[in-house]
Amino acid sequence: MSDNPVTADLPDSPFHTTGTDHMTIWGSNEEDTVAFYRDLLGMPLVLRQPNLDDPSQTHLFFDTGDGRIVTFFVSDDRPSNRRGQRGQVGSVHHLCFSVDPERFGEMVEAIEEDGRGYNIFDRGIFFSLYTQDNNGLVIELSTDKYDIPDERRGEVLAKTQEIREEAGADYAKDEHMKAALDELGMDSTAHDLPDAASGVGGLS
């Protein structure tokens, strides 16, 4: 068991970040990148300019839906790669974007119509669909199981962790989050989502 405390309290550090500004990915070409992120996932392309470190490449900026940005360095001479990414220290395992729980079914249909493989899992405290983008990068599209205000998300997760540890469970489950919401006095509505396996390997 790690000695690092899990808490929503700010750490005693020299400074604190104020949020996620953007993430930048080595992309393939503009056509395929726009087709996936704008035309399928519905992210507006809000800025296009040269890569300021290497003007031979183009830098694409997409709004993920809340003003947070994901960007790609692309070049027309780079083909897409659907074979998947190599896992190693420092590499990106996956990117996760949130979707409206009421549009989850429509999202699944759109992924199917686009001819992409996917898996759906009930992750205990959230619900996820996993697929791949045009570069073979794993993309998770997740939705909350409960209506939780953004400004209280960290507080809810930290309380869920506390309850999970007290229960001796290997990972956070739905009942832990329900108990956390009750303990915090939050009247949160559960979203209507389909049944799915947890996809958890080797844990109970």
ABEGO torsion letter per residue (X at the ends): XBABBBBABBBBBABBBAEBABBBBBBBBAAAAAAAAAAAAGBBBABBBBBAABAABBBBBBBAGAGBBBBBBBBAABBBBAAEBBBBBGBBABBBBBBBAAAAAAAAAAAAAAGBBBBBBBAGABBBBBBBBAAGBBBBBBBBABBBBAAAAAAAAAAAAAAAAAAGBABBBAAAAAAAAAAAGBBBBBBBBBBBBAGBBGBX
